[in-house]
Amino acid sequence: METLTSLDKRIIERLKKGSCGFNDLCYDLASYASPEPIRERLEVLVGLGLVEWRKGRRGQKSVIRLTEVSKKYEEKETYLKTMWNDCFDKLRLLDEGLQYGLISSKDAGAITIWLIYETLPLLATMLIESDLTLESRMKLSNFSANQFQSFFDQILKLREKYPQIKLGFEKGLKELRMHVGPVEDEIIAIFERINKLKAEKESGER
């Protein structure tokens, strides 16, 4: 699963060599796509903030170049793919451990809960990245959401394949609640303090 199409990547790779006009870009990518698809993908990349397309006045060439955001986007995308691949590798390793009797069903059930917990930060990380455009952040966040769906589906299949891990799964949930509970309490307390300060401020302004 990719965040950009193959044509998007070819456009970006061409622009890494330097800026160019639209006709030049179409000429260089003629073996991959016709001008209209290239134009459509360019507009998408511009919307994501990865490409800048300055259209020239009559008689002047347009200039298409990569933005600073494109490099940051590539770095964040690589980071997300690496982290998700690690999560899926752990799940595959857990499946093999059960298959060969290297881990107990109870322990495997508990571990699956913590694997889910480990993926959660990946769902929100890109939304708070200030050095990306909103559109590019949403693109990466949607990628993570799709990865999480696939990851969770594999966990459900693992439970169907090894029904005996259910007890460990429930045990893991209890342990997770014990771990997360104090954090949730602190967050609630913070919001209560914020509401209190807001009420005091509004009262003082009247």
C-alpha positions in Angstrom: 0.0 0.0 0.0 1.4 3.4 -1.1 0.6 7.0 -0.3 1.4 8.1 -3.8 0.8 6.6 -7.3 3.6 5.3 -9.5 3.1 8.3 -11.8 3.4 10.6 -8.8 6.7 9.1 -7.9 8.0 9.3 -11.5 7.1 13.0 -11.5 8.9 13.6 -8.2 12.0 11.6 -9.3 12.2 13.7 -12.5 11.9 17.0 -10.5 14.6 15.9 -8.2 16.9 16.4 -11.2 15.8 20.0 -11.4 12.9 22.2 -12.2 11.3 22.2 -15.7 8.4 23.3 -17.7 5.2 21.2 -18.3 6.1 20.3 -21.9 9.6 19.2 -20.8 8.1 17.1 -18.0 5.7 15.5 -20.5 8.5 14.8 -22.9 10.6 13.1 -20.2 7.7 11.0 -19.0 6.3 10.2 -22.4 7.0 6.5 -22.1 4.9 6.4 -18.9 1.9 8.6 -19.4 0.2 11.1 -21.7 0.0 14.8 -20.9 -3.5 14.7 -19.4 -2.7 12.1 -16.6 0.5 14.0 -15.9 -1.4 17.3 -15.5 -4.0 15.6 -13.2 -1.3 14.1 -11.0 0.6 17.4 -10.9 -2.5 19.2 -9.6 -2.8 16.6 -6.9 0.9 17.0 -5.9 0.4 20.8 -5.9 -2.6 20.3 -3.6 -0.5 18.2 -1.2 2.2 21.0 -1.2 4.8 18.7 -2.6 5.2 20.5 -5.9 5.1 24.2 -6.9 3.7 24.9 -10.4 4.2 28.5 -11.5 2.4 28.9 -14.8 4.0 31.5 -17.0 2.2 34.3 -18.8 1.5 34.1 -22.5 4.7 33.3 -24.3 6.5 32.3 -21.1 7.3 28.8 -19.9 5.8 27.4 -16.7 8.1 26.3 -14.0 7.5 23.1 -12.0 9.7 22.4 -9.0 9.7 20.4 -5.8 9.0 22.2 -2.5 10.7 21.8 0.9 7.6 19.9 2.0 8.3 17.1 -0.5 11.5 16.1 1.2 9.9 16.1 4.6 6.9 14.2 3.3 9.3 11.5 1.9 11.0 11.3 5.3 7.7 10.9 7.2 6.4 8.4 4.7 9.6 6.3 5.1 9.3 6.5 8.8 5.7 5.3 8.8 6.3 2.5 6.4 9.3 1.3 8.5 7.2 1.4 11.8 4.3 -0.4 10.2 6.5 -3.1 8.7 8.0 -3.6 12.1 4.5 -4.1 13.6 3.5 -6.6 10.9 6.8 -8.4 11.4 6.1 -8.8 15.1 2.7 -10.2 14.3 4.1 -12.7 11.9 6.7 -13.7 14.4 4.0 -14.2 17.0 2.0 -16.4 14.6 5.1 -18.5 14.0 5.8 -18.8 17.7 2.3 -20.2 18.2 2.6 -22.5 15.2 5.8 -24.1 16.5 4.8 -24.0 20.2 7.5 -21.5 21.1 5.1 -19.3 23.1 2.0 -20.1 25.2 -1.4 -19.2 24.0 -2.0 -17.1 27.1 1.2 -15.1 26.6 0.4 -14.7 22.9 -3.1 -13.3 23.7 -1.7 -10.7 26.1 1.0 -9.7 23.6 -1.5 -9.0 20.8 -3.1 -6.3 23.0 0.3 -4.6 23.5 0.9 -4.8 19.8 -2.3 -3.0 19.1 -1.4 -0.4 21.8 2.0 0.1 20.1 0.4 1.0 16.7 -1.9 3.7 18.1 0.6 6.5 18.1 1.2 5.9 14.4 -2.5 6.9 13.8 -2.0 10.4 15.2 1.6 11.2 14.6 1.2 12.8 11.2 -1.8 15.0 12.3 0.4 17.0 14.6 3.4 17.5 12.3 3.6 21.2 11.8 6.2 21.1 9.0 3.7 19.4 6.5 0.6 20.9 4.9 -2.8 19.8 6.1 -3.4 17.9 2.9 -0.1 15.9 3.1 -0.7 15.2 6.8 -4.2 13.8 6.0 -2.7 11.7 3.2 -0.2 10.0 5.6 -2.8 9.7 8.3 -5.2 7.9 5.9 -2.3 5.6 5.0 -1.8 4.7 8.7 -5.6 4.2 9.2 -5.6 1.7 6.3 -2.5 0.0 7.7 -4.2 -0.3 11.2 -7.3 -1.8 9.6 -5.2 -4.4 7.9 -3.2 -5.0 11.1 -6.3 -5.5 13.2 -7.9 -7.8 10.6 -4.8 -10.0 10.9 -5.1 -10.1 14.7 -8.7 -11.2 14.3 -7.6 -13.9 12.0 -5.0 -15.0 14.5 -7.7 -15.3 17.1 -9.8 -17.5 14.8 -6.7 -19.6 14.0 -5.8 -20.0 17.7 -9.1 -19.6 19.7 -7.2 -20.5 22.9 -5.5 -17.1 23.0 -8.7 -15.5 24.0 -7.9 -15.8 27.8 -4.6 -14.1 27.3 -6.2 -11.5 25.1 -8.6 -10.6 28.0 -5.7 -10.6 30.5 -3.8 -8.2 28.2 -6.8 -5.9 28.2 -6.8 -5.7 31.9 -3.1 -5.0 32.1 -3.5 -2.3 29.5 -6.3 -0.7 31.5 -4.0 -0.6 34.5 -1.2 1.0 32.5 -3.4 3.5 30.7 -5.7 4.3 33.5 -3.4 6.7 35.4 -2.6 8.5 32.2 -6.3 8.9 31.4 -6.9 10.3 35.0 -4.1 12.8 34.5 -5.6 14.0 31.2 -9.0 14.3 32.7 -7.5 16.3 35.6 -5.7 18.7 33.1 -8.9 19.4 31.2 -10.8 20.0 34.5 -8.1 22.6 35.5 -8.4 24.2 32.0 -12.2 24.4 32.4 -11.8 25.9 35.9 -9.3 28.5 34.7 -11.5 29.4 31.7 -14.5 29.8 34.0 -12.5 32.1 36.4 -11.2 34.1 33.4 -14.7 34.6 32.0 -16.1 35.5 35.4 -13.3 38.1 35.9 -14.1 39.7 32.5 -17.7 40.3 33.4 
